[in-house]
Amino acid sequence: MASITRTSAAIEKQEQALSAIAASWRGAHTSGDAAQANELVQQYHRVASQLQELGWAGAGLSVDAMLPNRLMPPFLRHVQRSP
């Protein structure tokens, strides 16, 4: 049971990281900082990959935690956008 709790906590922390990265991407994109925006997309993909390794499939991912669909990792492009 402790293992499940640790995994859930790790998933929650990484979901929060996705949200923060997506917010930073929006800022970089809006300001025209393409290099920073590209780095943030790569960072987002790394965190999403770590989550996928934990068995996470993106269910319940909020709109604020997403990048535009064309920039999302392929395994998350099917995820319904939640409010």
HUPEBEL-V200898 format. One record per pair of residues at least 24 apart in sequence whose C-alpha atoms are under 6 Angstrom apart, sorted by the first residue. I is the first residue (numbers start at 0). J is the second residue. Records with the same first field share a line. If there is no record, write none. Layout:
I: J + J
//
This chain:
17: 64
18: 63 + 64
21: 64 + 65 + 66
44: 72
//
